[in-house]
Amino acid sequence: MEKNVVKQSTIRKADPVSLLKQNAMLLVLVLVYIFFTIMTQGRMFRPNSFNSLINQNAYVFILGCGMLMCMLTGGNIDLSCGSVVCLLGALGGTMMVMWGWGAGVSILALLAIGIAYGCGLGAIIAYVHVPPWIATLAGYLAFRGLGTSILSVSITNSISVKDNQDFLNIFSGTLFKTPEGELNIPCMVLGIVAAALVVLVIFKNRATRLKKGYEVDELKMDVIKSVLGAAVIVLVMYKLALAGGIPTVLLWVAGVVLVYAFITSKTTIGRHFYVVGGNIEAARLSGVNTKRIMFIAYLNMAFLTSIAAMTTLARYTAANADAGKNFEMDAISACVVGGVSASGGAGSVLGMVIGATLIGVINLGMFQVNLDANYQRVVKGFVLLAAVVFDILSKKKQR
Amino acid sequence: MNENKMSVGAFFQKYTMIIALVVVVIFFAILTGGKNLLPGNINNLISQNGYVFVLAAGMLLCILTGGNIDLSVGSVVCFTAAVGCVLMDNNVNMWIAVLAMLAIGLLIGTFQGFWIAKLHVPAFIATLSGMYAFRGFSNVVLGGYQVSVTNETFLNLFGGGAKCYVPDFIRQAMGTTGKPNLTCLAIGIVAVLIFIGLKVRKILIQKKLNIHQSIPAQLATTAIISAVAIWLTLKLASHKGFPTVLIWIGLVLGIYQYITTKTAIGRHLYAVGGNEKATALSGVKTRNVYWFAYASIGLMAGLAGILTAARAKGIDPTYAEGYEMDAIASCFIGGASAYGGVGKVSGMIVGAVLMGVINQGMNIVGVDSNFQKVVKGLVLLLAVVFDVLSKRQKR
């Protein structure tokens, strides 16, 4: 008998019901998008809408990645990130305006402060065993107060950084700007390259799975997946190209999302997050350093919070006492709507991205149809609840 | 009979928060030159924090079930108050408005409890969505504006306006006026007598059942609590009298003390928090316990809505923001475990008073309101770190 028998890959038949279940949120996203496009007589489909969708929700994607890692470890959350965004914004404003520091030094200083905070928070949670949401609740109270009191030196309670063009260029604005309505070539090139990469990755994955004898989808499913993925990317980039070019913040978002997609799906440490969330005791007994995972989750959250703080500061060109309000809720909602389990161990970056986009589309759509701001909050609340209930019910049937 | 001797270390561990409270009161008394102990400020301490006691009582039950919280209470308080104020503004009978507020609170609590108990939606998500939704609904009900309450009976009864004190019947009967307020003194003395009676009864029962508890220690705590109560009564009597809001606080705390210590459902709350699976296997319908906890905090949010509307003589869509944090912090500072199963009403009271004293002290000293938030956060963190570390030593 040969030792290296390569198992024959089984082909997973696509059955419509499970396909629908797996991609339910995606389907909801498409339906909601179409709904609002009709309601706004096509305004949702204009280049500017794509641009604002990305600019307005950049922080949700960035914080969502960090929150995902925290939630994976067992439904733990970070309530402090919104307040930390406010504090870091205030500090950044002070550095650049009051002390006249350059953009580079300020960015490094902010990152250092964020990381130092993350180490402290992670240590309290992982090694002292303070429940995460209490530790971060304390931060939620304290850092908003600290940020506001730093800003209270100015009469308007805000520090404008609009003179520091370097800083603004790094985190906001548009790359290779062209007039609106003109097709931006670099943007289109980037879109086509990205689309090609997506197709490449899908088929390379398929080849690897076939070689190792893992279960694969039907060929036609992978073809459909790559065609749709590529089409969406090209469409979005086409619209952005018409709106003036690549929003700088999109590169930050894409960078963060790709790095975290890689970490969660391809690395050992990423798998450890899922294991800890699935069964922390079993993970510990299998030799996973569970405390270190908890520590990293919160350190990482603080790191991403610093990045989100800088994009927020650049977007508003000023540090405000209200900056970052409810950011934690948006990040949590994005994760939960995107199918991240509230009890840990399940969830993906792709799901979170779909969740964040769905919430962004709903927000933008409600804004464009002039829905009363109060009803917007009500809708947001019910979307969150409906998403979780849906998630729980669909899992119940699988068992 | 061998009595449980308590070491000095264990004594400090058990009464840390009370010691901390005394230290903080003395600290601010020195800092403010005794201003924080003036009768007027003692009175304000109670009236300003009425909602904290009420909400924290409800929150305690949720936390007992396993560290679950209710993030929606701030929004629900605002919503119930909004409905009540709008009803009264349209000349609806005050009692119907009050009943409506309580009923709406209970209904919301039951609704959220349904998702949590029956569908296993994580509590913080179900209540997070409530927090969004009911804040929005309050805005809709109020049309974005402030609605004021002018109904005198409502204000007097629930602790708002200038006359929200129990009238001095005794002096009225005697036909005199002045201070101290004799009715207030009488209420205080009767309350203390009832308390002492209950304690003595408890000690007698312990003796009969041969439960070994240190009798001198119990008598000492009873004496200290009675002394504090009498001191409070004297302070209140020399101010304007017995604030009506204290009646509601006392009622709620009494009922929750009874529920947590004397009833089956109360014990089930602790059991579920301690070990849900074991509790379910012992025949307790654990999901109903969750439902009860969330329905109860809904009702308390309704009552807190009444108190808030009365105290502020109206309601604004931005009122009651962050109330959930106050209630949660009070429970944790008062020694409730963030993992459930541990926590007492008496501890929660100490936690709420400690937070109140710190807030008021900082106000009198004139600390910037932003720094007050920082201190609040640090106090919360310290309390929980201390709790976690002291429990670790026991093991």
HADDOCK unambig.tbl for C-alpha pairs under 7 A between the chains (distance, minus, plus):
assign (segid A and resid 130 and name CA) (segid B and resid 384 and name CA) 6.73 0.50 0.50
assign (segid A and resid 130 and name CA) (segid B and resid 385 and name CA) 6.18 0.50 0.50
assign (segid A and resid 130 and name CA) (segid B and resid 388 and name CA) 6.64 0.50 0.50
assign (segid A and resid 131 and name CA) (segid B and resid 338 and name CA) 6.75 0.50 0.50
assign (segid A and resid 135 and name CA) (segid B and resid 381 and name CA) 6.10 0.50 0.50
assign (segid A and resid 138 and name CA) (segid B and resid 377 and name CA) 4.05 0.50 0.50
assign (segid A and resid 138 and name CA) (segid B and resid 378 and name CA) 6.33 0.50 0.50
assign (segid A and resid 138 and name CA) (segid B and resid 380 and name CA) 6.11 0.50 0.50
assign (segid A and resid 138 and name CA) (segid B and resid 381 and name CA) 5.73 0.50 0.50
assign (segid A and resid 139 and name CA) (segid B and resid 377 and name CA) 6.31 0.50 0.50
assign (segid A and resid 141 and name CA) (segid B and resid 373 and name CA) 5.53 0.50 0.50
assign (segid A and resid 141 and name CA) (segid B and resid 374 and name CA) 6.25 0.50 0.50
assign (segid A and resid 141 and name CA) (segid B and resid 376 and name CA) 6.98 0.50 0.50
assign (segid A and resid 141 and name CA) (segid B and resid 377 and name CA) 5.14 0.50 0.50
assign (segid A and resid 142 and name CA) (segid B and resid 373 and name CA) 5.36 0.50 0.50
assign (segid A and resid 142 and name CA) (segid B and resid 374 and name CA) 3.68 0.50 0.50
assign (segid A and resid 142 and name CA) (segid B and resid 375 and name CA) 6.94 0.50 0.50
assign (segid A and resid 142 and name CA) (segid B and resid 377 and name CA) 4.89 0.50 0.50
assign (segid A and resid 143 and name CA) (segid B and resid 374 and name CA) 6.71 0.50 0.50
assign (segid A and resid 145 and name CA) (segid B and resid 370 and name CA) 4.15 0.50 0.50
assign (segid A and resid 145 and name CA) (segid B and resid 371 and name CA) 5.75 0.50 0.50
assign (segid A and resid 145 and name CA) (segid B and resid 373 and name CA) 5.20 0.50 0.50
assign (segid A and resid 145 and name CA) (segid B and resid 374 and name CA) 5.59 0.50 0.50
assign (segid A and resid 146 and name CA) (segid B and resid 370 and name CA) 6.38 0.50 0.50
assign (segid A and resid 146 and name CA) (segid B and resid 371 and name CA) 6.48 0.50 0.50
assign (segid A and resid 146 and name CA) (segid B and resid 374 and name CA) 6.41 0.50 0.50
assign (segid A and resid 148 and name CA) (segid B and resid 370 and name CA) 6.36 0.50 0.50
assign (segid A and resid 149 and name CA) (segid B and resid 370 and name CA) 5.61 0.50 0.50
assign (segid A and resid 342 and name CA) (segid B and resid 122 and name CA) 6.68 0.50 0.50
assign (segid A and resid 374 and name CA) (segid B and resid 136 and name CA) 4.31 0.50 0.50
assign (segid A and resid 374 and name CA) (segid B and resid 137 and name CA) 6.76 0.50 0.50
assign (segid A and resid 374 and name CA) (segid B and resid 139 and name CA) 6.08 0.50 0.50
assign (segid A and resid 374 and name CA) (segid B and resid 140 and name CA) 6.35 0.50 0.50
assign (segid A and resid 375 and name CA) (segid B and resid 136 and name CA) 5.95 0.50 0.50
assign (segid A and resid 377 and name CA) (segid B and resid 132 and name CA) 5.46 0.50 0.50
assign (segid A and resid 377 and name CA) (segid B and resid 133 and name CA) 5.67 0.50 0.50
assign (segid A and resid 377 and name CA) (segid B and resid 136 and name CA) 5.28 0.50 0.50
assign (segid A and resid 378 and name CA) (segid B and resid 132 and name CA) 6.05 0.50 0.50
assign (segid A and resid 378 and name CA) (segid B and resid 133 and name CA) 3.85 0.50 0.50
assign (segid A and resid 378 and name CA) (segid B and resid 134 and name CA) 6.98 0.50 0.50
assign (segid A and resid 378 and name CA) (segid B and resid 136 and name CA) 5.40 0.50 0.50
assign (segid A and resid 378 and name CA) (segid B and resid 137 and name CA) 6.82 0.50 0.50
assign (segid A and resid 380 and name CA) (segid B and resid 132 and name CA) 6.94 0.50 0.50
assign (segid A and resid 381 and name CA) (segid B and resid 129 and name CA) 3.97 0.50 0.50
assign (segid A and resid 381 and name CA) (segid B and resid 130 and name CA) 6.27 0.50 0.50
assign (segid A and resid 381 and name CA) (segid B and resid 132 and name CA) 5.06 0.50 0.50
assign (segid A and resid 381 and name CA) (segid B and resid 133 and name CA) 5.01 0.50 0.50
assign (segid A and resid 382 and name CA) (segid B and resid 129 and name CA) 6.30 0.50 0.50
assign (segid A and resid 384 and name CA) (segid B and resid 129 and name CA) 6.08 0.50 0.50
assign (segid A and resid 385 and name CA) (segid B and resid 126 and name CA) 6.04 0.50 0.50
assign (segid A and resid 385 and name CA) (segid B and resid 129 and name CA) 5.98 0.50 0.50
assign (segid A and resid 388 and name CA) (segid B and resid 121 and name CA) 6.76 0.50 0.50
assign (segid A and resid 389 and name CA) (segid B and resid 121 and name CA) 6.56 0.50 0.50
